[in-house]
Amino acid sequence: MSTFLEADELVCRINVYDPKEVSDFFVALGGSVVDSAGQKGNGESTLKVGEGFISILKSANHNYFYPEMSVQMNKTDQSIWTSRFESQLDSKARSKTKLEINSPSGPPFSFNNQLIQLRNENSDQISVRNEGSVLHFQITWWSKKWLDDYAFLSEKLGLATSRGRSEPEGSRIAFLRAANSGRSILEIVDGLYDQHEGPELHWLISLVVDDAEIFHERLISTGQPVSSLGFTSWNALSFTAKTSSGPLLFVYQERPNGTPGMVGSPAGLD
Protein backbone atom coordinates (compact mmCIF):
# COMPACT_ATOMS: atom_id res chain seq x y z
CA MET A 1 0.00 0.00 0.00
CA SER A 2 1.09 3.59 -0.58
CA THR A 3 2.45 5.83 2.13
CA PHE A 4 -0.26 6.51 4.70
CA LEU A 5 -1.96 9.88 4.21
CA GLU A 6 -4.55 11.80 6.16
CA ALA A 7 -6.45 14.95 5.33
CA ASP A 8 -6.51 17.80 7.80
CA GLU A 9 -10.29 17.95 7.52
CA LEU A 10 -12.96 15.46 6.47
CA VAL A 11 -16.24 16.94 5.22
CA CYS A 12 -19.48 15.14 4.43
CA ARG A 13 -21.24 17.26 1.79
CA ILE A 14 -25.00 16.70 1.53
CA ASN A 15 -27.60 18.19 -0.82
CA VAL A 16 -30.94 18.59 0.97
CA TYR A 17 -34.31 20.13 0.22
CA ASP A 18 -34.44 22.11 3.47
CA PRO A 19 -30.94 23.26 4.54
CA LYS A 20 -32.23 25.13 7.59
CA GLU A 21 -34.04 22.07 8.96
CA VAL A 22 -30.91 19.94 8.63
CA SER A 23 -28.61 22.65 9.97
CA ASP A 24 -30.90 23.19 12.98
CA PHE A 25 -30.82 19.45 13.64
CA PHE A 26 -27.03 19.32 13.91
CA VAL A 27 -26.96 22.51 15.98
CA ALA A 28 -29.48 20.89 18.34
CA LEU A 29 -27.17 17.88 18.54
CA GLY A 30 -24.42 20.25 19.63
CA GLY A 31 -22.64 21.09 16.39
CA SER A 32 -21.37 24.58 15.63
CA VAL A 33 -21.75 26.55 12.41
CA VAL A 34 -18.27 27.49 11.18
CA ASP A 35 -19.22 28.93 7.79
CA SER A 36 -22.56 30.10 6.47
CA ALA A 37 -23.63 31.59 3.17
CA GLY A 38 -27.20 31.96 4.36
CA GLN A 39 -26.94 35.72 4.20
CA LYS A 40 -26.48 35.34 0.43
CA GLY A 41 -29.84 33.62 0.18
CA ASN A 42 -28.68 30.14 -0.85
CA GLY A 43 -28.98 28.56 2.60
CA GLU A 44 -25.60 26.80 2.46
CA SER A 45 -23.70 26.20 5.67
CA THR A 46 -20.87 24.11 7.10
CA LEU A 47 -20.95 22.77 10.65
CA LYS A 48 -18.35 21.13 12.82
CA VAL A 49 -19.89 18.03 14.40
CA GLY A 50 -17.53 16.17 16.67
CA GLU A 51 -14.32 15.47 14.78
CA GLY A 52 -15.67 16.11 11.31
CA PHE A 53 -17.52 18.67 9.22
CA ILE A 54 -20.93 18.55 7.53
CA SER A 55 -21.49 20.86 4.58
CA ILE A 56 -25.16 21.40 3.77
CA LEU A 57 -26.15 22.50 0.26
CA LYS A 58 -29.49 23.32 -1.30
CA SER A 59 -31.09 20.69 -3.56
CA ALA A 60 -34.26 20.72 -5.64
CA ASN A 61 -35.00 17.15 -4.57
CA HIS A 62 -36.57 16.32 -1.21
CA ASN A 63 -37.66 13.49 1.07
CA TYR A 64 -34.70 11.29 0.14
CA PHE A 65 -33.89 8.82 2.88
CA TYR A 66 -30.29 9.16 1.74
CA PRO A 67 -29.76 12.68 0.35
CA GLU A 68 -27.16 13.14 -2.34
CA MET A 69 -23.75 12.93 -0.69
CA SER A 70 -20.13 13.56 -1.60
CA VAL A 71 -16.92 13.57 0.41
CA GLN A 72 -14.48 16.44 0.63
CA MET A 73 -10.96 16.12 2.00
CA ASN A 74 -8.91 19.23 2.79
CA LYS A 75 -5.17 19.28 3.22
CA THR A 76 -2.69 22.10 3.62
CA ASP A 77 -0.92 20.98 0.44
CA GLN A 78 -3.53 19.82 -2.06
CA SER A 79 -0.85 18.85 -4.61
CA ILE A 80 -0.18 15.65 -2.65
CA TRP A 81 -3.59 14.38 -3.79
CA THR A 82 -3.15 15.64 -7.36
CA SER A 83 -0.01 13.58 -7.87
CA ARG A 84 -1.94 10.42 -7.02
CA PHE A 85 -4.53 10.98 -9.75
CA GLU A 86 -2.44 12.42 -12.59
CA SER A 87 -3.39 9.62 -15.01
CA GLN A 88 -7.11 10.03 -14.30
CA LEU A 89 -7.44 13.81 -14.44
CA ASP A 90 -8.34 15.77 -17.54
CA SER A 91 -7.49 19.44 -17.98
CA LYS A 92 -10.83 20.56 -16.53
CA ALA A 93 -10.16 18.66 -13.32
CA ARG A 94 -6.75 20.26 -12.79
CA SER A 95 -7.02 23.19 -10.41
CA LYS A 96 -4.72 24.92 -7.97
CA THR A 97 -7.39 24.80 -5.31
CA LYS A 98 -9.57 21.76 -5.99
CA LEU A 99 -9.79 18.47 -7.86
CA GLU A 100 -12.66 16.00 -8.15
CA ILE A 101 -12.73 12.28 -8.84
CA ASN A 102 -15.27 9.45 -8.50
CA SER A 103 -14.80 6.33 -6.43
CA PRO A 104 -15.90 3.13 -8.24
CA SER A 105 -19.34 2.78 -6.62
CA GLY A 106 -19.17 5.08 -3.62
CA PRO A 107 -19.59 8.85 -3.37
CA PRO A 108 -17.73 11.44 -5.47
CA PHE A 109 -14.59 12.84 -3.79
CA SER A 110 -13.18 16.34 -3.93
CA PHE A 111 -9.77 17.36 -2.64
CA ASN A 112 -9.19 20.93 -1.53
CA ASN A 113 -6.37 22.89 -0.06
CA GLN A 114 -6.86 24.96 3.08
CA LEU A 115 -8.14 28.07 1.32
CA ILE A 116 -11.61 27.44 2.74
CA GLN A 117 -10.12 27.75 6.23
CA LEU A 118 -12.57 25.58 8.18
CA ARG A 119 -9.91 25.28 10.82
CA ASN A 120 -9.01 28.53 12.50
CA GLU A 121 -7.54 29.76 15.75
CA ASN A 122 -10.74 28.75 17.58
CA SER A 123 -11.01 25.27 16.07
CA ASP A 124 -10.38 23.51 19.39
CA GLN A 125 -13.51 25.16 20.79
CA ILE A 126 -15.70 24.39 17.77
CA SER A 127 -17.09 20.95 18.48
CA VAL A 128 -20.11 19.21 19.95
CA ARG A 129 -20.83 21.13 23.11
CA ASN A 130 -20.41 20.13 26.70
CA GLU A 131 -20.34 16.61 28.15
CA GLY A 132 -20.79 13.28 26.35
CA SER A 133 -17.88 14.02 24.03
CA VAL A 134 -17.53 12.62 20.49
CA LEU A 135 -14.65 10.20 19.97
CA HIS A 136 -15.02 9.55 16.25
CA PHE A 137 -16.87 10.95 13.22
CA GLN A 138 -17.69 8.35 10.54
CA ILE A 139 -19.05 8.46 7.00
CA THR A 140 -20.27 4.99 6.03
CA TRP A 141 -21.48 3.66 2.72
CA TRP A 142 -22.54 0.24 1.39
CA SER A 143 -20.54 -0.50 -1.74
CA LYS A 144 -21.66 -2.72 -4.62
CA LYS A 145 -17.99 -2.99 -5.65
CA TRP A 146 -16.32 -3.40 -2.28
CA LEU A 147 -12.91 -4.55 -3.53
CA ASP A 148 -12.74 -1.69 -6.04
CA ASP A 149 -13.80 0.95 -3.53
CA TYR A 150 -11.45 -0.43 -0.88
CA ALA A 151 -8.57 -0.25 -3.38
CA PHE A 152 -9.56 3.33 -4.20
CA LEU A 153 -9.41 4.34 -0.53
CA SER A 154 -6.33 2.40 0.46
CA GLU A 155 -4.16 2.42 -2.67
CA LYS A 156 -5.24 5.55 -4.53
CA LEU A 157 -5.88 7.77 -1.51
CA GLY A 158 -3.32 6.07 0.71
CA LEU A 159 -5.64 5.87 3.73
CA ALA A 160 -4.64 3.49 6.53
CA THR A 161 -7.03 0.66 7.37
CA SER A 162 -7.78 0.96 11.06
CA ARG A 163 -9.59 -2.35 11.29
CA GLY A 164 -11.93 -4.58 9.34
CA ARG A 165 -12.28 -7.88 7.50
CA SER A 166 -11.94 -8.88 3.88
CA GLU A 167 -13.75 -12.22 4.16
CA PRO A 168 -16.27 -13.73 3.77
CA GLU A 169 -17.70 -12.19 0.62
CA GLY A 170 -20.78 -10.15 1.41
CA SER A 171 -19.63 -9.44 4.97
CA ARG A 172 -16.55 -7.37 4.25
CA ILE A 173 -16.04 -4.13 6.13
CA ALA A 174 -13.20 -1.67 6.64
CA PHE A 175 -12.63 1.47 8.70
CA LEU A 176 -10.05 3.80 7.18
CA ARG A 177 -8.51 6.74 8.99
CA ALA A 178 -9.19 9.80 6.87
CA ALA A 179 -8.45 12.86 9.04
CA ASN A 180 -7.79 14.34 12.46
CA SER A 181 -5.28 11.76 13.73
CA GLY A 182 -7.59 8.84 13.06
CA ARG A 183 -10.72 10.35 14.59
CA SER A 184 -12.44 11.04 11.27
CA ILE A 185 -13.23 7.71 9.62
CA LEU A 186 -14.41 6.48 6.23
CA GLU A 187 -16.22 3.17 6.73
CA ILE A 188 -17.01 0.95 3.75
CA VAL A 189 -19.36 -2.04 4.00
CA ASP A 190 -19.83 -4.76 1.40
CA GLY A 191 -23.20 -4.09 -0.25
CA LEU A 192 -23.34 -7.37 -2.15
CA TYR A 193 -26.47 -8.50 -0.30
CA ASP A 194 -27.71 -5.07 0.74
CA GLN A 195 -31.47 -4.78 0.30
CA HIS A 196 -31.42 -1.05 -0.50
CA GLU A 197 -32.60 -0.56 -4.11
CA GLY A 198 -33.11 3.19 -4.24
CA PRO A 199 -31.38 5.31 -6.90
CA GLU A 200 -29.38 7.25 -4.33
CA LEU A 201 -26.28 6.10 -2.47
CA HIS A 202 -26.99 4.05 0.68
CA TRP A 203 -24.99 5.75 3.44
CA LEU A 204 -25.13 7.32 6.90
CA ILE A 205 -23.23 9.51 9.34
CA SER A 206 -22.13 7.94 12.63
CA LEU A 207 -20.90 9.51 15.84
CA VAL A 208 -19.06 7.38 18.36
CA VAL A 209 -19.52 9.01 21.76
CA ASP A 210 -18.58 8.64 25.40
CA ASP A 211 -22.19 8.76 26.61
CA ALA A 212 -25.08 8.05 24.21
CA GLU A 213 -27.71 8.98 26.82
CA ILE A 214 -26.52 12.58 26.94
CA PHE A 215 -26.85 13.01 23.17
CA HIS A 216 -30.20 11.22 23.17
CA GLU A 217 -31.57 13.52 25.87
CA ARG A 218 -30.17 16.58 24.09
CA LEU A 219 -32.08 15.81 20.88
CA ILE A 220 -35.30 14.91 22.72
CA SER A 221 -35.16 18.17 24.70
CA THR A 222 -35.04 20.18 21.48
CA GLY A 223 -37.91 18.28 19.89
CA GLN A 224 -35.83 16.56 17.23
CA PRO A 225 -36.92 13.17 15.80
CA VAL A 226 -35.02 10.40 17.55
CA SER A 227 -35.46 6.66 18.13
CA SER A 228 -35.51 5.04 21.54
CA LEU A 229 -32.23 3.92 23.08
CA GLY A 230 -31.24 0.35 22.34
CA PHE A 231 -28.22 -1.89 21.96
CA THR A 232 -26.22 -2.82 18.88
CA SER A 233 -25.27 -6.39 17.99
CA TRP A 234 -21.95 -5.75 19.76
CA ASN A 235 -23.79 -4.56 22.90
CA ALA A 236 -23.18 -0.83 22.56
CA LEU A 237 -25.85 1.65 23.67
CA SER A 238 -27.15 3.41 20.55
CA PHE A 239 -29.94 5.31 18.82
CA THR A 240 -30.76 6.80 15.41
CA ALA A 241 -32.20 10.15 14.42
CA LYS A 242 -33.42 11.66 11.17
CA THR A 243 -35.17 14.79 9.96
CA SER A 244 -37.49 14.63 6.95
CA SER A 245 -34.85 15.77 4.44
CA GLY A 246 -31.61 15.13 6.30
CA PRO A 247 -29.40 12.04 6.43
CA LEU A 248 -29.74 9.20 8.89
CA LEU A 249 -27.61 9.76 11.99
CA PHE A 250 -26.38 6.77 14.00
CA VAL A 251 -24.99 7.44 17.46
CA TYR A 252 -23.43 4.71 19.55
CA GLN A 253 -21.42 4.56 22.74
CA GLU A 254 -17.76 3.60 22.65
CA ARG A 255 -16.87 0.25 24.19
CA PRO A 256 -15.04 0.50 27.55
CA ASN A 257 -11.61 -0.39 26.19
CA GLY A 258 -11.92 1.64 23.02
CA THR A 259 -12.04 0.58 19.40
CA PRO A 260 -8.83 -1.16 18.27
CA GLY A 261 -6.84 0.65 15.60
CA MET A 262 -8.87 3.85 15.44
CA VAL A 263 -5.94 5.87 16.74
CA GLY A 264 -2.32 4.87 17.20
CA SER A 265 -1.02 1.99 15.08
CA PRO A 266 -3.42 0.70 12.39
CA ALA A 267 -4.98 -2.63 13.24
CA GLY A 268 -5.44 -3.78 9.64
CA LEU A 269 -7.87 -6.23 8.06
CA ASP A 270 -8.56 -9.56 9.79
HELIX and SHEET records of a PDB file:
HELIX    1   1 PRO A   19  LEU A   29  1                                  11    
HELIX    2   2 GLY A   38  LYS A   40  5                                   3    
HELIX    3   3 SER A   79  THR A   82  1                                   4    
HELIX    4   4 GLU A   86  GLN A   88  5                                   3    
HELIX    5   5 SER A   91  ALA A   93  5                                   3    
HELIX    6   6 GLN A  114  ILE A  116  5                                   3    
HELIX    7   7 SER A  123  GLN A  125  5                                   3    
HELIX    8   8 TRP A  146  ALA A  151  1                                   6    
HELIX    9   9 PHE A  152  LYS A  156  3                                   5    
HELIX   10  10 ALA A  212  SER A  221  1                                  10    
SHEET    1   A 7 SER A  32  SER A  36  0                                        
SHEET    2   A 7 SER A  45  VAL A  49 -1                                        
SHEET    3   A 7 GLY A  52  LYS A  58 -1                                        
SHEET    4   A 7 GLU A   9  VAL A  16  1                                        
SHEET    5   A 7 GLU A  68  ASN A  74 -1                                        
SHEET    6   A 7 PRO A 108  ASN A 112  1                                        
SHEET    7   A 7 LYS A  98  ASN A 102 -1                                        
SHEET    1   B 8 ALA A 160  ARG A 165  0                                        
SHEET    2   B 8 ILE A 173  ALA A 179 -1                                        
SHEET    3   B 8 SER A 184  ASP A 190 -1                                        
SHEET    4   B 8 VAL A 134  SER A 143  1                                        
SHEET    5   B 8 TRP A 203  VAL A 209 -1                                        
SHEET    6   B 8 LEU A 249  GLN A 253  1                                        
SHEET    7   B 8 LEU A 237  ALA A 241 -1                                        
SHEET    8   B 8 GLY A 230  PHE A 231 -1                                        
END                                                                             
